[in-house]
């Protein structure tokens, strides 16, 4: 005769014959154990192959039951020791098996050994089998584990008989041994109150909570003493974090330990020890709402009317049905929801909350609550090596030269320090460009063309580099989480090119002296007209930088030195300044959001900073140049007169040479016009100074 749970499924077999379904038959024949999935290894075995001395845990036996067999229910035997004792008392019993349900099977012979899996965690520790006369050979700490002080077992209560009996710890343990199905117990000894003893049939670590004045343990456990001092971080961890100046991580590490005494072993077993709060839940109160038409998704039959809550109530995001679900699982639900900030749970429900304004506390509240992330969660995530870390650990300027990977390293590890060669190359190229531009302008002014405007040459270089950095900013922002920054930047660049083109067309087609000079130059140099037009309109793409070079008379190259009036050039520069404002605003937004949050693209931030620096330098040069013409007119006039007088002879020479080459017989006429123009400029300057 086989054990009751191993009998063939006669009713199911009849159904197979009636329905003609071979699949159902196969399933029935292979389902002799009620939970075959909990066994991952099945092998044949004989009685002689069993261990003669020790019990074997996490496995069960199949075989022939003793005569007149009836499985011993968990109402009679609820501990492994009781099943072994029952086999010892029965004459025909050769082996016993205590399965995951808590039933005890006495066998006269064995045929199959099944090693248990992990499907049932609650009673997994009680799965065992053994030969008659064998014993529990486990170490003492496993056979009779120490009681856990300041640890409470949640739920799984089977009796409240001793809740107000004011028992001691040992009396509560003895009461558990005598109570049917009791395997664990918890004693609450709050100061000034009656000691409460709760008997439980399960005590897995996931359902344990660090709670002061509570003592929990196994029915056959033993008292190994009570902790006397609260736990603190190890000296090695403190030194390691202090040496790296990781004070935020050190503070989290200290907060991860509860403020009351606890053994290290208990602290490591209990999930988020000291982070969860008992008898606590957010304030949430629904009130009657007589209004109509406020339902969500009305008419589709799926959405229900959103309840109206009292002022100060928290926002309930979700209510998840559960049954004896560990608090940690409810917290993981909260961590999976971006909106969730806190959670609360009871034995059959898990609630996710947001915008909690106040909490309700009291012994009559059965809920347990906690935050989305506990200190240990943050520590397990590791140290985040983002822009904020490098800015705080070193200096804000470190972002210019360090590569920020935005990664996490384990607690106590150090963030990598790598040089960003791309950033250094970019800054080096900018420095070489600006320095080279200044040197070239000085050489041009000293050796070639005294009327070379150094400030304007520098503005030209800064304008062109500014536009390139704008393009780099837009290109790198494509990797940014907020893609709209990229599209706004693209729109702005196109708008800049369009507005600059319109301004140049207006300048070249105008009837004033500037437009007349441009058209006259084009008529005189028809062989260079296409090149000149191309270079002029390249200014639209290089932020009017080429136009500044035209107006600077660099190297005295009259071929590309257009007669651009100061007022017209000022208009162009104010246009570029107006175009820079949206770009600076966009870069400031990216800098503030990415810089403060450490969210991930320091390269874009670096380009933003460089671009903003160039724009500020350009603005300062604008102000400096026009301050000389407006605030200090006498200085500007003297400078103009000196420049005109000193360049009179060179201008005559360059004008004669150029005109004679380009126009042949009309050279003398060109020289006389140039001389008269320069002499009138000197005379006007002398009159403004008050004398010849």
Secondary structure, DSSP 8 states (H G I E B T S, - for coil): ---GGGS--HHHHHHHHHHT-HHHHHHHHT--STTGGGEEEEEE--GGGS-SSB-EESEEEEEEE-TT---B-TTT--SHHHHHHHHHH-TT--EEEE-TTS-EEEEEEEEEEEEE-SS--SSGGG-EEEETT-B--S-HHHHS-B-EEEEEE-S-EEE-TTTTS---HHHHHHHHHHSTT--EEEEE--TTS--EEEEES---GGGEEEEEEEEEEETT-B------SB----HHHHHHHHHTT-HHHHHHHHHTS-SSB--HHHHHHSTTTTT-EESEEE---EE-----S-BTTTTSSS--B--EE-TT--EEEEEEE-SS--HHHHHHHHHH-TT--EEEEETTEEEEEES---EEE-TT---EEEESS-HHHHHHH-EEESHHHHHHHS-GGGGGTB----EEE-TT------B-HHHHHHHHHHHHHHHHHHHHHHHIIIII-TT--HHHHHHHHHHHHHHHHHHHHHHHGGGSS-THHHHHHHHHHHHHHHHHHHHHHHHHH-SSHHHHHHHHHHHHTGGGHHHHHHHHHHTTTTTTHHHHHHHTTGGG-TTS-----HHHHHHHHHHHHHHHHHHHHHHHHHHHHHHHHT-S-HHHHHHHHHHHHHHHHHHHHHHHHHHHHHT-HHHHHHHHHHHHHHTHHHHHHHHHHHHHHHHGGGHHHHHHHHHHHHHHHHHHHHHHTT--
